[in-house]
Amino acid sequence: MATDPQGNLQEVGPSDRLMAMFRTCSKDPTEAVKGRLKRMLQMFVQHFWEDKTTKATVAQCCIKAKDWYYWILEDLVSQERKRSGFGHVSGILEEELMQRSLVACCLEISICSSSLQCDFPLLLQILETAPYHFWRVIERVLLSETRLPDAAFKHLRLVEEKVVESLAWTNSSPLWEEIRANEGHLPSCHQVMPPAWLDQPRNDFQPESNLPADASSEADLSASVDQHGSTSAVNRPQGRNSLHLFVRKVYGLMGRRLRSLCSLLEISDELRLKIWTCFEHSLINHTHLMIDRHLDQLLMCAIYMIAKITRMEIPFKLIMENYKSQPNTSRSVCKTVLISERSLENPPTVNDNSRNLTNGLPTPNTPSEHYPEPHQEQKGNLILFYNQVYTKDMESFAMLFSPTFEGTPPLSPYPRQRKAPPRRHRVLSNLSVFVSTYEPESPPPGSPGLSYVFNSTPRERLRQINNMIQTHAQRGYVVPLDDGPSAKRFCSDQSVLQRLLRNVMHDRAARGTRDGPSLLH
């Protein structure tokens, strides 16, 4: 961020480098980008206009958001340009939903570091942005090579989880339109995840002719996984469309949560796989159960149902108590669950396996019958939902896991525990210089270059890195288009690098070797 000598924030527009990228487009998007940003910031300001106590904070948030927007946009356009060439840069700049979501994301970053009372997802309501569209931008921002503060990085991760677990599943969400286009189903786990990300269970079950209709479809779905666990071409990960990427997030998140709950409840790995298969089945074949609900609600119901059917009695209250002990959970997930969207005299239309699965799924263009008035909603606790709603759709499939049933249904592949790579901090905007925590088991940086591990690599390597930075600084302020953000930021970047290196050394001295050395590359 740019500051004046007194440390006050100043407004900064697009850098020279970003403006140069704009000019390479067939149609210069500068005015459209600036106009959209201005309109959305005005919507944000207007919401807090009557509260005089927040005006200064709101103004600061807007300035910070504007800085973040141009900075992140520059990185995204640069990465897109390297990946796809000039022709595709216009697309990312002209995609209205993506750009609106990016502005919202930058405002969320600025809000989380301020004292403004604007808890997520209030901002999305103010900016009239769908959570599902907002989610599509979060990952890009988190992976961008910008100096996103750790607090903001963690906050966006939590925001992403909120969208994936519930906010994207509201009845007005654009997600349902994509599900309808996918024949009313969510893709299965092995359709969206690479084989290396999955643990393939051993399946010896042969489907029988007397299985319930929905169970037979599940058997057919898993039949392409052979006894060695390899997937056929039918079930290899499909294209990287937004639905598949979203569902990949769903399975990854819920796989971690189920693993954690099973550990607390002392549930065996064998039973965990059965629970997971039941949970996945509910998402694929009874997707309507997620309308205006929370993924954790279906997960806890699956735990209780499979445990009960396999004669491992686990009280529902114990499941909920252990769930509430997990970080970042809300009691409302167990206390306030949608039971019915309509009165008993006029029950809602829902999809099941005996009907066209696209009939009961709402979309933004669905007639008003899918948007009930508040008085038509019936809500209750999770146990009531289980008894009145969940068992009607899921009991026939879950009974296949009963000890009295001959054979066992095919078990679904389970997402593996994958350790996220250490986060890299870019410390110079016009040079590829990064600082990250060193992980011995992690692969070395993908691009060739110099690396220095504190307390490990010879000092000569650090001297070479310093010489490279100093040599670049002596070349002046004219930076080629390919070399990063505008050189106007270079002087402040040098002080940032020095401060970051000092912080790394102080942190290492305070913690000793507890977390391993740091890596400069």
PEDA-V350606 format. One line per field, one symbol per residue. ss: DSSP state (A for helix, B for strand, O for the rest). phi: phi as a letter, one per 40 degrees, with the letter a starting at -180 (. if undefined). psi: psi as a letter, one per 20 degrees, with the letter a starting at -180 (. if undefined). A space follows every 50 residues. Layout:
ss = ???
phi = ???
psi = ???
This chain:
ss = OOBOOOOOBOOOOOOAAAAAAAAOOOOOOAAAAAAAAAAAAAAAAAAOOO OAAAAAAAAAAAAAAAAAAAAAAAAAAAAAAAAAOAAAAAAAAAOAAAAA AAAAAAAAAAAAOOOOOOOOOAAAAAOOOOAAAAAAAAAAAAAOOOOOOA AAAAAAAAAAAAAAAOAAAOOOOOAAAAAAAOOOOOOOAAAAOOAAABBO OOOOOOOOOOOOAAAAAAAAAAOOBOOOOOBOAAAOOOOOOAAAAAAAAA AAAAAAAAAAAAAAAOOOAAAAAAAAAAAAAAAAAOAAAAOOOOAAAAAA AAAAAAAAAOOOOOOAAAAAAAAAOOOOOOOAAAAOBBBBOOOAAAOOOO OOOOOOOOOOOOOOOOOAAAOOOAAAOBBBOAAAAAAAAAAAAAAAAAAA AOOOOOOOOOOOOBBOOOOOOOOOBBOOOOOOOBBBBOOOOOOOOOOOOO OBBOOOOOAAAAAAAAAAAAAAAOOOOOOOAAAOOOAAAAAAAAAAAAAA AAAAAAAAAAAOOOOOOBBBO
phi = .cbcdcgccbcbcccdcccccdccccbdcdcccccccccccccccccbcc cccbdcccccccccccccccccdccccccccccbgccccccccccccccc ccccccccccccbbcccaccbddccccfbcdcccdccdcccccccbccdd cccccccccdcccccaccbcccccdccccdcbggbccccccbbcdccbcc ccbbcbcbcccddcccccccccccccccgcccccbcdcdccccccccccd cccccccccccccccfccccccccccccccdcccbbdccccgbbdccccc ccccccccccgbcbddcccccccccccgbbcccccbbccacbcccbcccb caccbcccccccbdbcdcccbccdcccbbaccccccccbccccbcccccc ccdcccgbddcccbcccbccccccbcbbcbacbbbaccbdccccdcccic bbbdgbcdcdcccccccccccccccgccbdccbhddcccccccccccccc cccccccccccgbdbgcbbba
psi = qqqrhijqpqppaqrhgghhhgiiqhoojghgggggggghhhggghhjhi nhiigggggghggghgghghgggggghgghghhirhhihhghhioggghg hgggghhhghhijajpnmqpkhghhgjlpphhhghhhghgghiqlqmpqh ghghghghgghhghhghijqijqihhhhggikkjqqqrgiiipqhijqoo qpojpoprijqqghhghhghhihioaiijqqrhhjqpaqlrhghhghggg hgghggghgghhghjlprhghhhgggggghghhgilhhiiokaphhghgh hhggghgghjknoophhhghghghiqqkqphhhhhnppgqirrhimqqpq qaijrpiihjpqrhjqriiimqqhiippqarhhggghhgghhhihhghii jqhiporpqppqqppqoppqqqppooiphjqmpqpqppohiqqrqhqqap qpopjgqqhhghhggghgghghhiiaioprhijarqihigghhghggggg hghgghghhhickgjrrqpp.
